[in-house]
C-alpha cells in the first residue's frame, strides 16, 4: 500500500473515534491526532515519504515489526511504545484501521482518567448484548 493511501485510511478512521481531533502543534509538516489532548497518531511527509506513527503495546509492536518489514520503530518517538507504518507495506485497509483504533484505545486507557475517557476502552467496538426477553 502506498503512503498516501495509508495516511488517507488512517485519517478517515480517526473521524469515527469519539473525541478525536487533528492538531498541528509542531507546525504544518506534522498532523497530530489527539484525544482529550493526548497524542495517539502522527502523520508527516518530513522524510520525503508519507508516514503514519501509532502507539502500540511493546509486545504487539515487536510482533508487527517482525511480521511486516514496512512497520518500523516509531519515527521520532519512543521506539518501544510507538510504531511507524511506511509506504510499500503489504498491509490492508483493515489492518491500518485496527492499528489506529488500538493506538487510540491505548491512549484512552493509559493516559486519561476514567472520568475523561470518551469511551470505555474495554468494550469499545463490541456489539451491545440484547437483553433476554424470556420468550421461547
Secondary structure as GFF3:
##gff-version 3
##sequence-region A 1 136
A	DSSP	alpha_helix	3	14	.	.	.	ID=ss1
A	DSSP	beta_strand	20	23	.	.	.	ID=ss2
A	DSSP	beta_strand	30	35	.	.	.	ID=ss3
A	DSSP	beta_strand	38	44	.	.	.	ID=ss4
A	DSSP	beta_strand	51	55	.	.	.	ID=ss5
A	DSSP	alpha_helix	58	67	.	.	.	ID=ss6
A	DSSP	beta_strand	71	73	.	.	.	ID=ss7
A	DSSP	beta_strand	82	85	.	.	.	ID=ss8
A	DSSP	alpha_helix	93	111	.	.	.	ID=ss9
A	DSSP	three_ten_helix	114	116	.	.	.	ID=ss10
###
